[in-house]
């Protein structure tokens, strides 16, 4: 890369499936003092094109499974260097045959290391600039709070794209000389995941609640030995209590929850293993403040400050002014702290809707619905209503083998569990909920589908 003109401060866009090539490109980029711009391989050509252009990447490295993505990005923003992982005119494999650099470039502690793109639930994604000093703190903090005692004897299973949270998690393994295992298949395979856990004696893995629930509710969890697990770390979305208890029953006291955003690189709260079943720990909390971090509730919004907070959004002064108002980073999540410092998330500010003048937080309703034995998943969204301003619609996925549960039964179930004004106006049954590339329920997609099905919504 250096021989082909990539210099200190240049942005290098990488779009590919999880592989050694993708991971090693991280290190090559940082050795040059360049900035890594990884993308989720599940993005469309149009979405990747936007990231290439907005980041100003002078080098594009594409997996050969995505020729349309590469062509679209090239047409919109021609790079100085284009490399293909696999077949192509200039391949990543060919670049690795060059003489290696013996020493890394000098970089300032506040120099950008990573453009961590937000998921873009509203508008275009924004590039959160992660610096070298921030990343050093995050890696140290992960080792301190999420997986203490990690050594070269540990082995980690990678179950999510290395372009985002799983990539940060993998860096912590490198810091301690621990191995990372990449499944070979492109699609998530539950049986294969448990097979790898048993074969490699996996000690830790990072995932999201949706995937963790799938892993622990599948029959294969009982077919393989997973006694080697010490830490099963989940983040990215709240995990329902019923799913937590089931996972604890299957895996034992190994669950570690953390709450964080890309902008704070996961470093807001932690709920360690011993607290998941501690009767003195309040149910529903996502934990307490991570080492070195501070949390404040400002007008109902969760705000944070400390050395894990990013330096700002790339080329977006308006977003920075809003995000850092008052000297705190505003997460966009709503919540509250109890007297002991445990944090509770009530939902995203964008998820809340106002019905008849009262604020309604979908998460509270979803938690109540999931207490029904026949409900596997629940998603509540607010829609316009002529009388109340907004009302809720609950989309339900039934548990396997459950009999169809009618609306009357669900309303009766919610009676006494939530206030009547919070009860959804309608209930609909779907076979599955749309998910993002990170396994989260895509609420915008749920709303769009509801609108397309029923124009009276």
Secondary structure, DSSP 4 states (H G I P E B T S, - for coil): -TTTT--TT-EEEEE-SS-HHHHHHHHHHHHTT-EEEEE-TTS-HHHHHHHHHHHT-SEEEEETT-HHHHHHHHHHS--SEEEEESSSSSBHHHHTTSPPPSSPPP--TTSEEEEEE---SSSS--EEEEEHHHHHHHHHHHHHHTSTT--TT-EEEE-S-TTTHHHHHHHHHHHTT-EEEE-SSSS--HHHHHHHHHHHT--EEEE-HHHHHHHHHSGGGGTS--TT--EEEE-SS---HHHHHHHHHHH-S-EEEEE--GGGTT-SEEE-GGGSS-TTSPTT--BEEPTTEEEEEETTEEEEEETTS-S-BTT-HHHHHHHTGGGSEEEEEEEEE-TT--EEEEEETTT-EEETTEEE-HHHHHHHHTTSTTEEEEEEEEEEETTTEEEEEEEEEEPTTPPP--HHHHHHHHBTTB-GGGS-SEEEE-S---B-TTS-B-HHHHHHHHHHH-TT-
